[in-house]
Amino acid sequence: MKLVVFALLTLTLFSCSSIGLKGRRDKDVSITSENSGLLLGSYFMVDTFHNANDTISIIIDSINRNSIFYSFSDSSKQIKKGTFKGHFKKGYFRVKKEYNFTFLFGPLLYLIQDDYRYIGLSKNGELVQVKTYPGGVLLLIAIPVGAAGGGQYEEIFKRRTD
């Protein structure tokens, strides 16, 4: 138990991931729990990274104070149906931070990564997702031997009008 607490404290102290939203302030609509219905709808983005012919779609089905319910698919099939848990903060929906544990060499060498995102709406009606590249801490037994912050990137999904 002490090892888990130590590992989580280490991740909190040494991970450098953060999201800066100042560059988006003039481009986006401020979303709160009162006007969150503006996010409802169907959006798409052409995936130019993996396959130039692939269209990624996301449908936001419903929203409450602490959750966004969505369906995510590519041009051939539905990939995932799920829920983003979080809360409204700074004009965006902040998704609860996720931690990923990867054991590289049994229990001796492992990686703890953190990942989080903000979801918002541009003034053009596009869905905006600002995410961090995973940052994390490399641990040898329980001693941190490396840490890195991954920076951030934005994904813009256009609203479907058909």
Secondary structure as UniProt FT lines:
FT   HELIX           2..14
FT   HELIX           22..24
FT   TURN            25..27
FT   STRAND          28..29
FT   HELIX           36..39
FT   STRAND          41..47
FT   TURN            48..50
FT   TURN            52..53
FT   STRAND          54..64
FT   TURN            65..66
FT   STRAND          67..73
FT   STRAND          78..89
FT   TURN            90..91
FT   STRAND          92..95
FT   STRAND          98..105
FT   TURN            106..108
FT   STRAND          109..115
FT   STRAND          117..122
FT   TURN            123..124
FT   STRAND          127..132
FT   STRAND          135..140
FT   TURN            141..142
FT   STRAND          143..148
FT   STRAND          152..159
//
